[in-house]
């Protein structure tokens, strides 16, 4: 294992192990109330029970579906709107102030409205996830396009490149790194949007499961689901990072 790989993977894992060890020690020492703050061993045991239950995997599938569909819709629209806003001055003048305004609006507050419009089914959660992840993609795409070197654009025009050629050969590759930063943020926010939507009103999903476990005072199982969601978020983030490395390498080539 190289030092770089150890630094990026081994060090965070070591920190997690130390924190879990401290947590377990405090639990065994009686510092933490086992009813309201279960030990890592209790949470691990509860998770082992959960994974044998069919409803857990059904809830996982529902939440993942809401997250991924919402992300695909929100990120795709964000890239298109961001590209138009960053490329065309009139479009930017007309729409970008509204994008910034909505970006600074507490979008979680929209969940009850979407519930009223789209019902208690999966659609309202997909819309919630899409709306939450839309704005980071738009703003980062606009910032990425704005950061492309103007001298390089002038050189392309001097060499006779069309606007389309300039966009695909210079602007798009130059903006890809910043745009992908927004996409990575959007994917984790899409998961958050799906869970918030389930909290507000749903009959299925991991958010609903967390609420039900808390009502039943199954705190260890509730912790297990929350940590499982954190693992899903990390896995999705890692997946989008792999895609980013491949696409940005292709764009630069």
N, C-alpha and C positions, 0 to 999 in steps of 0.2 A: 504493500500500500504506500503510495507516494505521500509526501508531506502535504501536498495540496488537497488530495482526497481525504486525508485524515483531518485536515483543518476544516473542511467543508462538511464532512459527515461525522467523523469520529468525535470531534469536540462538542457539537450539539448533543450527540447521544450521551456523552460523558456527563454533560450538565444535567440532562434528563434523569440519568441514573442516580446522580447525587441528590437531586431534588426529591426523587421518589424514596430514596433511602432515608432522608431527613423526615419526610412525611410519614413513612412507616414507623420510624423511631418515635416520633411525637405521638402517634396513635397508640403504640405499645406502652409508652410511658404514661398514658392517660391524660395527656395535655389536650388532645382533641376529643370531642364528644363523638363516640362511634355512631350515634343515631343520626346526627346532622352532618358529620364529616367522616365518612367511613375510610378505613385504611386502604392503601393500594391493593393489599391481598384480598380484601373484601370486594373491591371493585373488580378485580381480575376474576374472582369466583363468580360474581354476578354476571360478568360478560360471558364467561363460559356457559352459564345457564341460558343467557339470551340467544347465543348463536345456535342453540338447539331448538329454538322456537320458530315456527314458520312465519308467524306474524312479524317477527323482527326483520326477516329478509324481505317480506312483502313491503314493509314500511321503508326499508332501505331503497328498494327499487322505485317506489313512488317518489321519494325525495330526490334521488339521482335523476330520474326522468324530468322532474320539474326543473332541477338545476341545469341540466345539459340543454334541454330545449330552450329554456329562458336565456341561457348564455349564448347559444347559437343565434337566436333571434336578435337579442340585444347587441351582441358584439358585431354581427353582420350589419345591422342598421347603423351602429356607431361608426364602423369603418367607412361606410358609404357616405353618411352625413359628414363625418370628419374630413374625408377626402374632398368633398364638394366645398365645405366651408374653408378648408385650408388652401384650396386651389383658386377659387373664384372670389374676388373681393366683394362683389355685390352680395353674393350668398352669405359671406362672412358678416358683412355689415347688417344684413337683414335678420339673420338667425342666431349668430353666436351669442349676442347678449342674452337671448332667451335660454340658450343652453347653459350659460353660466348661472343665470338666475335659478333655474331648476336644479342645477348641481348643488346649490347652496340651500335647497329646500329639504327638510327632513322627509325623505321619500318613504320611510317606514310608515309615516302617517297616512300614506295612500292605501295601505293594505285594506282597511275597512271599506274604502270606496271601491276598490277592485272586487272585493267580496260581494258588494251590492250589485255591481255591474255584471260580473261573470259567474257568480254563484260559489258554492262551497267545493266544487270539483277541482280538478287539476289545472284548469285553464287560468283561474285567478292567481295561482301560485306561479305559473309560467310567466304570466304578465308581470307579476311583482318582481320576479328574478330578472326578466328582460329589462324592465325600467331601471332597476338598481345598477345593472352592469352597463347600461347604454352610455351613461354620461362620462365615466372614466375613459372609455374607448374614444369617444368623440374628442374630448379635450386633449388627450395624449396624441391622437392622430393629427389634430390641428397644430399642436406644439412641434411634433416631429417634422411636419411639412414646413413650418415657419423656420425651423432650424437648418434647413438645407442651404448649403453655401450659395450665395447669390453670384459669386464669381464663377462657380461651376455652371450655373444656369446661363450666364452670359456666354461662357465658352461654348455650351451646347448650341445656343442660338447662332453664334458666329460660325459654327461648323455646319449650320443648315438643318439642325434637328427640328422636327415638328414638335408641337406642344404635346402630342401623344407620346412621341418617342422620348421627350424630355421627362415626362411624368413616369413612364415605366422603366426607363434606364437610369434616371437620376433621382427624381423626387421620391418614388416608392422605395427604392433600396435605402436612400438616405434617411427616410422617416421611419423605417421598419423597427429599429431598436426602441425608439420612444413609444411607438404605437403598441409594440408588444408589451411594454411595461404596463400600459393601460389594460391590455387584454388579460395579463396575469392577475392584475387587481380585480378585473371584472369577473373572472371565474370564481374567485373566492367570495366576492360579493353576491354572485348569483346563488351560491349555496346559502348565504345569509338571508337573501330575499325569499327563497323557498321556505326556509325554517320560520321566518317571521310570518309569512302567509299562513303556514300551518298552525302557528300559535294563535293567530287571530280567528281563524275559522276553517276547520277541515275535519274529515273523519278518518283520514289515513296519513301516514308519513311519520318520519322520525320526530318531528316537532310535536305531533299529537301524542306519540309514544312517551316523550319526555314529560308532557303535562300529565298523562295518565299515571305514570310511575310516581311522580311527585304527589299527586292526589292520594295514591295508595301508600305513601310514605316509604316507597322502595327507593331510598336515596342512593344506595350503591348502584342499582341498575340505572338510575337517572344519570349518575356520574359516568357510568360505562358508555351510555349512548352519547353523551357530550364528548367524551374522549374519542369515541369512534368517529363522530363527525369531524373532530379535529384531524384525525387520520385521513379521512376522505379529502378534506381540504388540502392537506399536505400532498397527498397522492395526485390530486388534480393539478396542483401548482407544479409539481415535478414533471407531470406529463406535458403541460404547456411549455415548460422550460425546454424540454427535449425538442418539441416542435419548433420553438423559437430558434434554437441553435441550428437546426437543419435549414429552416427557411431563410434565416438571415445570412447563413453561409452561401445559400443558393443566390440570394438577392445580390450579395456583394460580388459573386463570381460573374 
